[in-house]
Amino acid sequence: MARVTVSVLKDKKKRKEKISMLTAYDYSLAGMVDEAGIDMILVGDSLGNVVLGYDNTLAVTMDDMIHHSKTVVRASKNAMVVGDMPFLSYHISKKEAVRNAGRFVQEAGCQAVKLEGGSERVDTVKAILDAQIPVMGHIGLTPQSVHQFGGFKVQGKDLETAKKLVEDARALDQAGVYCIVLECVPSELARRVTEEISVPTIGIGAGPYCDGQVLVINDMLGMFKGFIPKFVRKFANLEPLIMEALKSYKAEVEAGTFPAEEHCFTIKEEVLDRLY
Ligand code: KIV
């Protein structure tokens, strides 16, 4: 099976088939996400929160992202792998944005990049598209703007911000993005945007009417002990299982019951006899 492409995703929207996306950052989980048939793997800058232990995504660097993106690409065969452009990697100039987007493709082997922002990012999006790199938009609650928003808050609840969201979606659609993440916006507003634009919308905290959904993998597997947003469903609760396994390991090591015979290698008596 070949990797999911931009046209596969556009056809899915036309046929009203839902699109699945999950984040992944490492070889083991990315391999499982791919094997499960998820359409897209986002190497999100949420790496900063769930892997690197920062309070937000602002400290994540291009080198962090390339390191993890390489791993995810190596682990996957079928999903489209999307590299998330971190803070300051596309804000300074179009030239730097193209260079950094190019690193995701050339060094890491990603098939697309994602960047945050609406109308104000149109020129940057066009410059990256000009380098033949597919771009995913991201509007609504854009975590790299946390200080500007004054916290992680639902966006588009009043007329002014709802209008801005629709305008941003239209602008990105016209600029040529291949899909748009809508994060933390009211469901009915996400429905309007989804009906209005030509490319798929991928929701996270944006209700059921988007063309697809994305979640942070550590949240949906119940592996993250930090703050879990209202829109997350834990499809598994692995944290207690992992804790139980870790405690059993410690107890067995301390009791001397691990390793048992089946975990050990043997040596012939005669070799031992001649050792010294
Ligand atoms: O970094 C990330 O995981 C994201 C998703 C929440 C869309 O941007």
py3Dmol code that shows the C-alpha trace and the ligand (Angstrom):
import py3Dmol

protein = """\
ATOM      1  CA  MET A   1       0.000   0.000   0.000  1.00  0.00           C
ATOM      2  CA  ALA A   2       1.305   3.478  -0.912  1.00  0.00           C
ATOM      3  CA  ARG A   3       1.200   6.385   1.503  1.00  0.00           C
ATOM      4  CA  VAL A   4      -1.965   8.466   1.803  1.00  0.00           C
ATOM      5  CA  THR A   5      -1.687  11.505  -0.483  1.00  0.00           C
ATOM      6  CA  VAL A   6      -3.287  14.933  -0.670  1.00  0.00           C
ATOM      7  CA  SER A   7      -5.663  13.742  -3.406  1.00  0.00           C
ATOM      8  CA  VAL A   8      -6.768  10.736  -1.316  1.00  0.00           C
ATOM      9  CA  LEU A   9      -7.773  13.170   1.447  1.00  0.00           C
ATOM     10  CA  LYS A  10      -9.583  15.528  -0.927  1.00  0.00           C
ATOM     11  CA  ASP A  11     -11.505  12.580  -2.409  1.00  0.00           C
ATOM     12  CA  LYS A  12     -12.473  11.486   1.083  1.00  0.00           C
ATOM     13  CA  LYS A  13     -14.068  14.900   1.686  1.00  0.00           C
ATOM     14  CA  LYS A  14     -15.972  14.642  -1.609  1.00  0.00           C
ATOM     15  CA  ARG A  15     -17.233  11.173  -0.691  1.00  0.00           C
ATOM     16  CA  LYS A  16     -18.005  12.343   2.873  1.00  0.00           C
ATOM     17  CA  GLU A  17     -15.656   9.716   4.317  1.00  0.00           C
ATOM     18  CA  LYS A  18     -14.100  10.790   7.615  1.00  0.00           C
ATOM     19  CA  ILE A  19     -10.343  11.330   7.885  1.00  0.00           C
ATOM     20  CA  SER A  20      -8.341  10.101  10.912  1.00  0.00           C
ATOM     21  CA  MET A  21      -5.193  11.741  12.223  1.00  0.00           C
ATOM     22  CA  LEU A  22      -3.189  11.164  15.412  1.00  0.00           C
ATOM     23  CA  THR A  23       0.047  12.592  16.700  1.00  0.00           C
ATOM     24  CA  ALA A  24       3.091  10.372  17.252  1.00  0.00           C
ATOM     25  CA  TYR A  25       6.666  11.147  18.193  1.00  0.00           C
ATOM     26  CA  ASP A  26       8.497   7.816  18.511  1.00  0.00           C
ATOM     27  CA  TYR A  27       9.160   4.607  16.599  1.00  0.00           C
ATOM     28  CA  SER A  28       7.026   2.195  18.671  1.00  0.00           C
ATOM     29  CA  LEU A  29       3.799   4.196  18.754  1.00  0.00           C
ATOM     30  CA  ALA A  30       4.157   5.613  15.219  1.00  0.00           C
ATOM     31  CA  GLY A  31       4.469   2.034  13.918  1.00  0.00           C
ATOM     32  CA  MET A  32       1.242   1.062  15.683  1.00  0.00           C
ATOM     33  CA  VAL A  33      -0.627   4.155  14.468  1.00  0.00           C
ATOM     34  CA  ASP A  34       0.447   3.338  10.921  1.00  0.00           C
ATOM     35  CA  GLU A  35      -0.517  -0.331  11.239  1.00  0.00           C
ATOM     36  CA  ALA A  36      -3.945   0.685  12.553  1.00  0.00           C
ATOM     37  CA  GLY A  37      -4.571   2.430   9.226  1.00  0.00           C
ATOM     38  CA  ILE A  38      -4.764   6.020  10.513  1.00  0.00           C
ATOM     39  CA  ASP A  39      -4.666   8.365   7.473  1.00  0.00           C
ATOM     40  CA  MET A  40      -2.192  10.944   8.781  1.00  0.00           C
ATOM     41  CA  ILE A  41       0.427  11.034  11.535  1.00  0.00           C
ATOM     42  CA  LEU A  42       1.173  14.500  12.827  1.00  0.00           C
ATOM     43  CA  VAL A  43       4.560  14.906  14.459  1.00  0.00           C
ATOM     44  CA  GLY A  44       3.036  17.700  16.527  1.00  0.00           C
ATOM     45  CA  ASP A  45       4.917  20.323  18.466  1.00  0.00           C
ATOM     46  CA  SER A  46       2.762  18.998  21.339  1.00  0.00           C
ATOM     47  CA  LEU A  47       6.002  16.997  21.630  1.00  0.00           C
ATOM     48  CA  GLY A  48       6.957  19.883  23.935  1.00  0.00           C
ATOM     49  CA  ASN A  49       4.151  19.044  26.385  1.00  0.00           C
ATOM     50  CA  VAL A  50       3.850  15.277  26.318  1.00  0.00           C
ATOM     51  CA  VAL A  51       7.414  14.163  25.544  1.00  0.00           C
ATOM     52  CA  LEU A  52       9.792  16.956  26.550  1.00  0.00           C
ATOM     53  CA  GLY A  53       7.889  18.151  29.638  1.00  0.00           C
ATOM     54  CA  TYR A  54       7.533  21.870  28.841  1.00  0.00           C
ATOM     55  CA  ASP A  55       4.475  23.912  29.943  1.00  0.00           C
ATOM     56  CA  ASN A  56       3.704  24.885  26.343  1.00  0.00           C
ATOM     57  CA  THR A  57       4.996  24.362  22.803  1.00  0.00           C
ATOM     58  CA  LEU A  58       7.110  27.533  22.520  1.00  0.00           C
ATOM     59  CA  ALA A  59      10.441  25.989  23.506  1.00  0.00           C
ATOM     60  CA  VAL A  60      10.317  23.282  20.834  1.00  0.00           C
ATOM     61  CA  THR A  61      13.008  23.755  18.153  1.00  0.00           C
ATOM     62  CA  MET A  62      13.388  22.731  14.519  1.00  0.00           C
ATOM     63  CA  ASP A  63      16.094  20.251  15.556  1.00  0.00           C
ATOM     64  CA  ASP A  64      13.729  18.631  18.100  1.00  0.00           C
ATOM     65  CA  MET A  65      11.077  18.319  15.403  1.00  0.00           C
ATOM     66  CA  ILE A  66      13.405  16.907  12.749  1.00  0.00           C
ATOM     67  CA  HIS A  67      14.802  14.317  15.190  1.00  0.00           C
ATOM     68  CA  HIS A  68      11.320  12.986  16.022  1.00  0.00           C
ATOM     69  CA  SER A  69       9.956  13.315  12.478  1.00  0.00           C
ATOM     70  CA  LYS A  70      12.757  11.103  11.131  1.00  0.00           C
ATOM     71  CA  THR A  71      11.776   8.403  13.616  1.00  0.00           C
ATOM     72  CA  VAL A  72       8.082   8.587  12.718  1.00  0.00           C
ATOM     73  CA  VAL A  73       8.831   8.398   8.990  1.00  0.00           C
ATOM     74  CA  ARG A  74      11.057   5.320   9.575  1.00  0.00           C
ATOM     75  CA  ALA A  75       8.265   3.663  11.556  1.00  0.00           C
ATOM     76  CA  SER A  76       5.495   4.197   9.010  1.00  0.00           C
ATOM     77  CA  LYS A  77       4.659   2.976   5.518  1.00  0.00           C
ATOM     78  CA  ASN A  78       1.095   3.991   4.778  1.00  0.00           C
ATOM     79  CA  ALA A  79       0.150   7.163   6.647  1.00  0.00           C
ATOM     80  CA  MET A  80       0.979  10.646   5.389  1.00  0.00           C
ATOM     81  CA  VAL A  81       3.494  12.068   7.875  1.00  0.00           C
ATOM     82  CA  VAL A  82       3.060  15.767   8.637  1.00  0.00           C
ATOM     83  CA  GLY A  83       5.823  17.796  10.314  1.00  0.00           C
ATOM     84  CA  ASP A  84       4.554  20.545  12.600  1.00  0.00           C
ATOM     85  CA  MET A  85       6.507  23.769  12.118  1.00  0.00           C
ATOM     86  CA  PRO A  86       7.562  24.992  15.582  1.00  0.00           C
ATOM     87  CA  PHE A  87       7.425  28.531  16.974  1.00  0.00           C
ATOM     88  CA  LEU A  88       9.697  30.981  15.092  1.00  0.00           C
ATOM     89  CA  SER A  89      10.453  28.532  12.277  1.00  0.00           C
ATOM     90  CA  TYR A  90       8.093  30.382   9.859  1.00  0.00           C
ATOM     91  CA  HIS A  91       7.607  33.825  11.440  1.00  0.00           C
ATOM     92  CA  ILE A  92      10.850  35.602  10.606  1.00  0.00           C
ATOM     93  CA  SER A  93      10.864  35.503   6.812  1.00  0.00           C
ATOM     94  CA  LYS A  94       9.387  33.554   3.921  1.00  0.00           C
ATOM     95  CA  LYS A  95      12.901  32.377   3.054  1.00  0.00           C
ATOM     96  CA  GLU A  96      13.421  30.843   6.508  1.00  0.00           C
ATOM     97  CA  ALA A  97       9.948  29.320   6.377  1.00  0.00           C
ATOM     98  CA  VAL A  98      10.686  27.600   3.051  1.00  0.00           C
ATOM     99  CA  ARG A  99      14.104  26.429   4.291  1.00  0.00           C
ATOM    100  CA  ASN A 100      12.559  24.954   7.468  1.00  0.00           C
ATOM    101  CA  ALA A 101       9.619  23.369   5.650  1.00  0.00           C
ATOM    102  CA  GLY A 102      12.180  21.896   3.257  1.00  0.00           C
ATOM    103  CA  ARG A 103      14.091  20.321   6.161  1.00  0.00           C
ATOM    104  CA  PHE A 104      10.962  18.358   7.129  1.00  0.00           C
ATOM    105  CA  VAL A 105      10.802  16.943   3.602  1.00  0.00           C
ATOM    106  CA  GLN A 106      14.506  16.603   2.741  1.00  0.00           C
ATOM    107  CA  GLU A 107      16.009  15.545   6.111  1.00  0.00           C
ATOM    108  CA  ALA A 108      13.076  13.850   7.817  1.00  0.00           C
ATOM    109  CA  GLY A 109      11.138  12.470   4.830  1.00  0.00           C
ATOM    110  CA  CYS A 110       7.758  14.044   5.764  1.00  0.00           C
ATOM    111  CA  GLN A 111       5.124  14.444   3.056  1.00  0.00           C
ATOM    112  CA  ALA A 112       3.668  17.743   4.336  1.00  0.00           C
ATOM    113  CA  VAL A 113       4.045  20.453   6.968  1.00  0.00           C
ATOM    114  CA  LYS A 114       1.572  22.220   9.252  1.00  0.00           C
ATOM    115  CA  LEU A 115       1.739  25.791  10.477  1.00  0.00           C
ATOM    116  CA  GLU A 116      -0.476  27.888  12.741  1.00  0.00           C
ATOM    117  CA  GLY A 117      -2.338  31.053  11.749  1.00  0.00           C
ATOM    118  CA  GLY A 118      -4.844  32.406   9.223  1.00  0.00           C
ATOM    119  CA  SER A 119      -4.860  35.382   6.813  1.00  0.00           C
ATOM    120  CA  GLU A 120      -1.573  36.705   8.231  1.00  0.00           C
ATOM    121  CA  ARG A 121       0.181  33.515   7.078  1.00  0.00           C
ATOM    122  CA  VAL A 122      -1.102  33.449   3.485  1.00  0.00           C
ATOM    123  CA  ASP A 123       2.150  34.722   1.914  1.00  0.00           C
ATOM    124  CA  THR A 124       4.203  32.210   3.907  1.00  0.00           C
ATOM    125  CA  VAL A 125       1.872  29.366   2.912  1.00  0.00           C
ATOM    126  CA  LYS A 126       2.183  30.374  -0.755  1.00  0.00           C
ATOM    127  CA  ALA A 127       5.987  30.488  -0.544  1.00  0.00           C
ATOM    128  CA  ILE A 128       6.116  26.960   0.923  1.00  0.00           C
ATOM    129  CA  LEU A 129       3.641  25.701  -1.677  1.00  0.00           C
ATOM    130  CA  ASP A 130       5.864  27.248  -4.322  1.00  0.00           C
ATOM    131  CA  ALA A 131       8.586  24.843  -3.133  1.00  0.00           C
ATOM    132  CA  GLN A 132       6.115  22.007  -3.873  1.00  0.00           C
ATOM    133  CA  ILE A 133       5.518  21.192  -0.192  1.00  0.00           C
ATOM    134  CA  PRO A 134       1.889  20.556   0.814  1.00  0.00           C
ATOM    135  CA  VAL A 135       0.773  22.756   3.734  1.00  0.00           C
ATOM    136  CA  MET A 136      -1.832  22.020   6.403  1.00  0.00           C
ATOM    137  CA  GLY A 137      -3.353  25.106   8.069  1.00  0.00           C
ATOM    138  CA  HIS A 138      -4.247  25.372  11.766  1.00  0.00           C
ATOM    139  CA  ILE A 139      -6.692  27.979  13.145  1.00  0.00           C
ATOM    140  CA  GLY A 140      -8.881  28.491  16.228  1.00  0.00           C
ATOM    141  CA  LEU A 141      -6.891  27.872  19.405  1.00  0.00           C
ATOM    142  CA  THR A 142      -3.346  27.938  18.057  1.00  0.00           C
ATOM    143  CA  PRO A 143      -1.133  26.933  21.009  1.00  0.00           C
ATOM    144  CA  GLN A 144       1.884  28.945  19.806  1.00  0.00           C
ATOM    145  CA  SER A 145      -0.243  32.100  20.426  1.00  0.00           C
ATOM    146  CA  VAL A 146      -0.919  31.164  24.068  1.00  0.00           C
ATOM    147  CA  HIS A 147       0.477  34.442  25.422  1.00  0.00           C
ATOM    148  CA  GLN A 148      -1.493  36.519  22.924  1.00  0.00           C
ATOM    149  CA  PHE A 149      -4.724  34.627  23.782  1.00  0.00           C
ATOM    150  CA  GLY A 150      -3.993  34.880  27.522  1.00  0.00           C
ATOM    151  CA  GLY A 151      -4.359  31.107  28.006  1.00  0.00           C
ATOM    152  CA  PHE A 152      -5.780  28.048  26.263  1.00  0.00           C
ATOM    153  CA  LYS A 153      -9.339  29.242  25.531  1.00  0.00           C
ATOM    154  CA  VAL A 154     -12.125  28.215  23.132  1.00  0.00           C
ATOM    155  CA  GLN A 155     -12.014  30.531  20.077  1.00  0.00           C
ATOM    156  CA  GLY A 156     -14.787  31.939  17.864  1.00  0.00           C
ATOM    157  CA  LYS A 157     -17.547  32.225  20.460  1.00  0.00           C
ATOM    158  CA  ASP A 158     -18.513  35.844  19.685  1.00  0.00           C
ATOM    159  CA  LEU A 159     -19.450  37.407  16.331  1.00  0.00           C
ATOM    160  CA  GLU A 160     -16.128  39.146  15.779  1.00  0.00           C
ATOM    161  CA  THR A 161     -13.901  36.115  16.433  1.00  0.00           C
ATOM    162  CA  ALA A 162     -16.315  33.758  14.636  1.00  0.00           C
ATOM    163  CA  LYS A 163     -16.139  36.014  11.539  1.00  0.00           C
ATOM    164  CA  LYS A 164     -12.340  36.087  11.787  1.00  0.00           C
ATOM    165  CA  LEU A 165     -12.255  32.268  11.899  1.00  0.00           C
ATOM    166  CA  VAL A 166     -14.393  31.994   8.745  1.00  0.00           C
ATOM    167  CA  GLU A 167     -12.236  34.612   6.971  1.00  0.00           C
ATOM    168  CA  ASP A 168      -9.036  32.806   7.999  1.00  0.00           C
ATOM    169  CA  ALA A 169     -10.375  29.476   6.735  1.00  0.00           C
ATOM    170  CA  ARG A 170     -11.366  31.044   3.385  1.00  0.00           C
ATOM    171  CA  ALA A 171      -7.971  32.752   3.044  1.00  0.00           C
ATOM    172  CA  LEU A 172      -6.042  29.525   3.717  1.00  0.00           C
ATOM    173  CA  ASP A 173      -8.302  27.563   1.366  1.00  0.00           C
ATOM    174  CA  GLN A 174      -7.696  30.122  -1.408  1.00  0.00           C
ATOM    175  CA  ALA A 175      -3.957  30.133  -0.692  1.00  0.00           C
ATOM    176  CA  GLY A 176      -3.908  26.401  -1.459  1.00  0.00           C
ATOM    177  CA  VAL A 177      -3.545  24.513   1.847  1.00  0.00           C
ATOM    178  CA  TYR A 178      -4.638  20.869   1.509  1.00  0.00           C
ATOM    179  CA  CYS A 179      -6.533  20.773   4.798  1.00  0.00           C
ATOM    180  CA  ILE A 180      -7.110  22.860   7.916  1.00  0.00           C
ATOM    181  CA  VAL A 181      -7.003  21.895  11.605  1.00  0.00           C
ATOM    182  CA  LEU A 182      -9.756  23.612  13.605  1.00  0.00           C
ATOM    183  CA  GLU A 183      -8.841  23.584  17.292  1.00  0.00           C
ATOM    184  CA  CYS A 184     -11.216  24.377  20.152  1.00  0.00           C
ATOM    185  CA  VAL A 185     -14.055  26.082  18.301  1.00  0.00           C
ATOM    186  CA  PRO A 186     -17.821  25.638  18.762  1.00  0.00           C
ATOM    187  CA  SER A 187     -19.202  22.668  16.793  1.00  0.00           C
ATOM    188  CA  GLU A 188     -21.736  24.689  14.768  1.00  0.00           C
ATOM    189  CA  LEU A 189     -19.069  27.173  13.693  1.00  0.00           C
ATOM    190  CA  ALA A 190     -16.824  24.278  12.626  1.00  0.00           C
ATOM    191  CA  ARG A 191     -19.777  22.893  10.643  1.00  0.00           C
ATOM    192  CA  ARG A 192     -20.182  26.219   8.773  1.00  0.00           C
ATOM    193  CA  VAL A 193     -16.464  26.349   7.964  1.00  0.00           C
ATOM    194  CA  THR A 194     -16.444  22.693   6.855  1.00  0.00           C
ATOM    195  CA  GLU A 195     -19.395  23.274   4.504  1.00  0.00           C
ATOM    196  CA  GLU A 196     -17.910  26.482   3.146  1.00  0.00           C
ATOM    197  CA  ILE A 197     -14.336  25.524   2.217  1.00  0.00           C
ATOM    198  CA  SER A 198     -13.124  23.163  -0.504  1.00  0.00           C
ATOM    199  CA  VAL A 199     -10.473  21.307   1.530  1.00  0.00           C
ATOM    200  CA  PRO A 200     -10.994  18.938   4.491  1.00  0.00           C
ATOM    201  CA  THR A 201     -11.240  20.286   8.038  1.00  0.00           C
ATOM    202  CA  ILE A 202      -9.648  18.225  10.809  1.00  0.00           C
ATOM    203  CA  GLY A 203     -11.138  18.962  14.228  1.00  0.00           C
ATOM    204  CA  ILE A 204      -9.701  18.819  17.711  1.00  0.00           C
ATOM    205  CA  GLY A 205     -12.279  20.104  20.161  1.00  0.00           C
ATOM    206  CA  ALA A 206     -14.303  21.281  17.153  1.00  0.00           C
ATOM    207  CA  GLY A 207     -17.192  18.804  17.263  1.00  0.00           C
ATOM    208  CA  PRO A 208     -18.450  16.059  14.965  1.00  0.00           C
ATOM    209  CA  TYR A 209     -19.067  17.962  11.703  1.00  0.00           C
ATOM    210  CA  CYS A 210     -15.429  18.338  10.652  1.00  0.00           C
ATOM    211  CA  ASP A 211     -14.203  16.151   7.794  1.00  0.00           C
ATOM    212  CA  GLY A 212     -11.768  14.433  10.154  1.00  0.00           C
ATOM    213  CA  GLN A 213     -10.490  14.317  13.719  1.00  0.00           C
ATOM    214  CA  VAL A 214      -7.102  14.509  15.410  1.00  0.00           C
ATOM    215  CA  LEU A 215      -6.034  13.828  19.009  1.00  0.00           C
ATOM    216  CA  VAL A 216      -2.721  13.845  20.840  1.00  0.00           C
ATOM    217  CA  ILE A 217      -1.838  10.158  21.182  1.00  0.00           C
ATOM    218  CA  ASN A 218      -0.649  10.327  24.804  1.00  0.00           C
ATOM    219  CA  ASP A 219      -4.005  11.892  25.789  1.00  0.00           C
ATOM    220  CA  MET A 220      -6.229   9.400  23.943  1.00  0.00           C
ATOM    221  CA  LEU A 221      -4.260   6.405  25.270  1.00  0.00           C
ATOM    222  CA  GLY A 222      -4.469   7.727  28.834  1.00  0.00           C
ATOM    223  CA  MET A 223      -0.685   7.922  29.181  1.00  0.00           C
ATOM    224  CA  PHE A 224      -0.360  11.574  30.168  1.00  0.00           C
ATOM    225  CA  LYS A 225      -0.814  12.697  33.783  1.00  0.00           C
ATOM    226  CA  GLY A 226      -0.894  16.456  33.035  1.00  0.00           C
ATOM    227  CA  PHE A 227      -3.938  18.559  32.113  1.00  0.00           C
ATOM    228  CA  ILE A 228      -6.397  16.710  29.829  1.00  0.00           C
ATOM    229  CA  PRO A 229      -8.754  19.009  27.851  1.00  0.00           C
ATOM    230  CA  LYS A 230     -12.553  18.463  27.837  1.00  0.00           C
ATOM    231  CA  PHE A 231     -12.539  17.389  24.174  1.00  0.00           C
ATOM    232  CA  VAL A 232     -10.301  14.337  24.760  1.00  0.00           C
ATOM    233  CA  ARG A 233     -11.767  10.871  25.012  1.00  0.00           C
ATOM    234  CA  LYS A 234      -9.432   8.312  26.578  1.00  0.00           C
ATOM    235  CA  PHE A 235      -9.788   5.357  24.220  1.00  0.00           C
ATOM    236  CA  ALA A 236      -7.570   3.462  26.688  1.00  0.00           C
ATOM    237  CA  ASN A 237      -6.311   4.182  30.202  1.00  0.00           C
ATOM    238  CA  LEU A 238      -2.732   2.951  30.052  1.00  0.00           C
ATOM    239  CA  GLU A 239      -1.224   4.998  32.861  1.00  0.00           C
ATOM    240  CA  PRO A 240      -2.490   2.746  35.715  1.00  0.00           C
ATOM    241  CA  LEU A 241      -1.470  -0.376  33.748  1.00  0.00           C
ATOM    242  CA  ILE A 242       2.024   0.996  33.201  1.00  0.00           C
ATOM    243  CA  MET A 243       2.324   1.979  36.896  1.00  0.00           C
ATOM    244  CA  GLU A 244       1.253  -1.514  37.945  1.00  0.00           C
ATOM    245  CA  ALA A 245       3.861  -3.092  35.640  1.00  0.00           C
ATOM    246  CA  LEU A 246       6.606  -0.782  36.932  1.00  0.00           C
ATOM    247  CA  LYS A 247       5.776  -1.542  40.566  1.00  0.00           C
ATOM    248  CA  SER A 248       5.715  -5.318  39.895  1.00  0.00           C
ATOM    249  CA  TYR A 249       9.102  -5.042  38.205  1.00  0.00           C
ATOM    250  CA  LYS A 250      10.582  -3.218  41.201  1.00  0.00           C
ATOM    251  CA  ALA A 251       9.079  -5.746  43.641  1.00  0.00           C
ATOM    252  CA  GLU A 252      10.362  -8.761  41.642  1.00  0.00           C
ATOM    253  CA  VAL A 253      13.849  -7.314  41.236  1.00  0.00           C
ATOM    254  CA  GLU A 254      13.972  -6.652  44.969  1.00  0.00           C
ATOM    255  CA  ALA A 255      12.612 -10.128  45.811  1.00  0.00           C
ATOM    256  CA  GLY A 256      15.046 -11.822  43.384  1.00  0.00           C
ATOM    257  CA  THR A 257      12.192 -13.498  41.443  1.00  0.00           C
ATOM    258  CA  PHE A 258      13.108 -11.682  38.246  1.00  0.00           C
ATOM    259  CA  PRO A 259      14.914 -12.793  36.147  1.00  0.00           C
ATOM    260  CA  ALA A 260      13.546 -16.361  36.265  1.00  0.00           C
ATOM    261  CA  GLU A 261      15.122 -19.387  34.559  1.00  0.00           C
ATOM    262  CA  GLU A 262      13.369 -18.713  31.229  1.00  0.00           C
ATOM    263  CA  HIS A 263      15.021 -15.273  30.974  1.00  0.00           C
ATOM    264  CA  CYS A 264      18.575 -16.617  31.428  1.00  0.00           C
ATOM    265  CA  PHE A 265      21.320 -17.899  29.088  1.00  0.00           C
ATOM    266  CA  THR A 266      23.277 -21.108  29.822  1.00  0.00           C
ATOM    267  CA  ILE A 267      26.946 -22.062  29.519  1.00  0.00           C
ATOM    268  CA  LYS A 268      28.359 -25.629  29.373  1.00  0.00           C
ATOM    269  CA  GLU A 269      29.808 -26.967  32.651  1.00  0.00           C
ATOM    270  CA  GLU A 270      33.124 -27.848  30.934  1.00  0.00           C
ATOM    271  CA  VAL A 271      33.604 -24.245  29.839  1.00  0.00           C
ATOM    272  CA  LEU A 272      33.010 -23.071  33.383  1.00  0.00           C
ATOM    273  CA  ASP A 273      35.362 -25.748  34.770  1.00  0.00           C
ATOM    274  CA  ARG A 274      38.184 -24.532  32.553  1.00  0.00           C
ATOM    275  CA  LEU A 275      37.584 -20.847  33.243  1.00  0.00           C
ATOM    276  CA  TYR A 276      40.083 -20.609  36.156  1.00  0.00           C
TER     277      TYR A 276
END
"""
ligand_1 = """\
8
KIV
O 0.966 19.819 18.081
C -0.100 19.192 17.983
O -0.274 18.083 18.490
C -1.179 19.820 17.220
C -2.512 19.157 17.262
C -3.158 19.419 18.544
C -3.356 19.542 16.109
O -0.981 20.843 16.640
"""
view = py3Dmol.view(width=600, height=400)
view.addModel(protein, "pdb")
view.setStyle({"model": 0}, {"cartoon": {"style": "trace"}})
view.addModel(ligand_1, "xyz")
view.setStyle({"model": 1}, {"stick": {}})
view.zoomTo()
view.show()
